Amino acid sequence: MPGGSGTSHPSLLFRQLFEKESSTYTYLLADLSDPDKPAVVSKLIFHLCLVQFGRKKTMKDRCHVINPPSFVHGMELVDPVDRTVERDLNLIKELGLKLLYAINTHVHADHVTGTGLLKTKLPGVQSLISKASGAKADHYVEHGDKIQFGSLYLEVRATPGHTAGCVTYVSGEGPDQISPRLAFTGDALLIRGCGRTDFQIFSLPEETFLYPAHDYKGQTVTTVGEEKLYNPRLTKDLVQSLS
C-alpha cells in the first residue's frame, strides 16, 4: 500500500515486516515512479528501499542499506537479518525489484547480520555501514551523506550512544520528499526506551515517524513528539530511569 502510518508521497511504497522470534522489523520503501522499480537496501540505484532491523543476540546485527552522496537510485534494505534472508529475497523477486545495497545502522559482537547471505545470493549487492563502526563493508557512510532511491533519498545522521558507530537514516526534506518524514533509528532510540540522541533525532519535526530496530511489546511506530512526552528514559531524571 502506498505510504504508511500517515505518510504521504504519490510514488512511495512502504511496508513494515516483522519476524516474531527475534522481534525484528524490516521496512520496505520503494519509489514506484520508475518503471524498473529499482531497489536498494539502504542504497537506491533503483527505487526501493528495504529497511530491516535486528534484535540483540537473536538477530545479531542491524543492517541498513543506504547510499552516500555518490550513490544514486535503487532499493535499500536496512538491518537485514540472516534468518529472514529468504523471505526478503522472495519479496524482492515478487515485486520485481533489484536490490543494490544492504545497510546497517550499527554492529555489535552479539548481532548477526544477513548482509553476507544477501551478497552471496544476489551478486552485485553491496554493503554499507557507518565509517565510525569499525566494521567491514563495501562502502562507508558518514553524517550528512545522502542515499538516493528514485526521486527520494535518505539522509545519514550520526547517533552514537548505543555504540560509537550508530547512525539513523532519515527520509529527505523538501516538497518532493516523503511527508511527514521517516527515521529508522536502529537501537539508538526504541519506542519508550533506550538512547539519548536529542541532538540528532529530537531535532527533527515532532510529526516525524520513528521506526526502531525492534520492539518487544507489539508497538510498531512512534513519533518524535510522542517520545519527548512519554519516553521514561528521556522524561525522568537518571536516578528515576535506573530505579
N, C-alpha and C positions, 0 to 999 in steps of 0.2 A: 504494500500500500504506500502511496506517496506520502512523504513526510512522516511524522510520528510525534506523539506527545505534544501536539500543538505546533510543531514546526511547519514552516511554510516555504516552499520553493517549487515552481512548476515542474522542474525536471528531476527533483530529488526522490530517490527510492531509499527508504530507511526501514530496516528490520532489526529487531533485538532477539537474539537466540540465547538459549540457556542450557547449560549442562549441569544437571541436578547433582550428580555425585561429587563434583568438585566446586559446585556453586559458581560456575564460570559463565560470564556473559560474553557474547560475541555480537558485534554490531556490524551491520552491512549498510553501507552508504553507496549509492550509485547515482551518477548523473545520466539520466535516460535521454538527454538531448542528443547524444552521439549515437548514430545508428549501430556502431560496433559495440556499444555499451562496455567500454574499456574498464577494467577493474584493477585497483591497486590495493595492496594490503598496506595501507597507510602510505602508499605511493600511488599516484594515479597516472598511469600512462594511458589508461582508458578512462572510464568514468565510474568506476565502482570502488567503494572503499569498504572493506570488511574489517571491522574493528572487533578484536576479541581480547578478552581479559582472562587471566587465570587466577587460581586460588593458591595460597601458600601450601607447600608440601604436596598437595594433591595435583595442582596444576603445574606447579613448579616454575613458572616463568611467564611473564607477561609480554606478549609481543604485539607490536603495533606496526602497521605499515603506513609510512608517510613519506612524502617527498620533500627533500630540501629544495631550496630555490632552483637548483639546477635540474630538477626533475619536473616533468610535465605530463599531465593526463594519466589516467589509469585507474586501476582498482586497488583498494587498500584493505589490508587485514591487520587489525590491531590486537596484539597479545594473543596469538594463536596458541592452542594447547595441543599436545601430542595426541590425547585421547579423542579429539574431535576433528582430526585432520580429514578423515574420510567423509564425515558429514559436510565439512566445509567444501571439500573438493566436489562432492555431488551437487551442492547448491550452486557453486560457481558454474559447473557444467550445465545444470538445468536452466540457469538464467542466461546462458550463452555469453559469459564474461571471460575476460582474460586477466589473470592475476599477474601483476608485475612486481609487487613488493610485499614484504611481511615486516611489520613494525612492532617494536617493543617499547613499552613505557618504562621498563626497568628490568633488572635481573637480580636474582638472589640465589645463593647456593642451594636453597631448598625449593627452587622452582624449576620446572621442566617445560621448555617451550616446544612448540610444534614446527618452528621455522625450518629446522633441518629436514624434517619429513616432507614439508611442502616443497622445499627446494629439490628434493630427490624425485618427487612425483611430478613436479612441474618445472622442468629445466628452464632456466631463464629468470625464474623468480629471484629477486634479490632482497637481502635483509637490511633493516635499518634500526638503529638504536642511538641513544644519546652518546656523544663522544665521552662525556664525563663518567659513563657507566664502567668503562674499562673492559667491556665485553667485545668479542669479535663480531664483526658484521661487514657486509659488503659496502655499506655507506653509513656515515655518522651524521647525526643531526645536532644542531645547536640552537640555543634560544634565538627566536626570530626567523628561523628557516620556514619556508612555506612549501607545502606539498600539494601540487595541483592535480585535480582529477576532473577532467572535462572543463566546465566553466567554473567549477567550485574549487576550494582549496582548504587545507588545514594548516594552522599555524602552530609551530612548536614553542612551548613555554617551559622554561626550566622551573621545576617544582621540587627541589631537593628537600629531604627531610626523612622520609621513609628509607630512602637510600640516597647517596650523594648524586646518583645519576638519574633520578626520577624526572620524567618530563610529562607534560599534559598536552594533548593535541586538541586544539580549539578550531571550530569551523570559522571560515573567513568573515570579515566585516565589510559591509557595504550593501547597497540596494540590490545588487545582483547575487547576493550570497544568501545562505540559509538564515531564516529569522523565525523565532529567537535563535541565538547561537547555541551550538552544542559543544561540550567539553568532555573529553574522555580522560579521566583523571588517574587511571591505574589504581595504585594503593596510596597515592598522595592524599586523597580525600575520599572517604567512604560515606555512605548515607548515614547521617547522625553519628559519625565516628571518625577517628583517625585524622592524622595530618594537621599541619599548621602552616598553611600556604596562602594566607590572606593576600600577600603582596602580588601573587600572580593569578590565583583563581578568584579570590574575592574582589579583585579589581574589575572583574567582568560585570556586565549589566545584571541586575538582580533576577531578570527573567531567563537568564542563560540556563539551559538544561545541563545537569551534571550526570555523567554515566560512569560509575566506578567499575573496577575490575571484577568485583564480586560482592555478593550480599548474602547473608545467612538468615534473613528474616522475610524473604519474599518481596522486598522492596526493589523496584526496578529503575527508578529515576528520581532525581530531586532537582532543586534549583539553587542558585547562589543565594537568593533571598531566604529560602527555607532554611538553609544551613546556618545562615547568620542568626536566625531566630531560635532554631531548635537543636542545633548540634551541641551536645553537652560538653564536647571537648573544646568548643570554641566560645560557649556562653558562660561556663563556670570557671572559677579560678583553678589553678593547677592542683591544689590540695583536694578540692572537691572532686575533680575529674579522676583523680587517682584513688579515691576512697571507695 
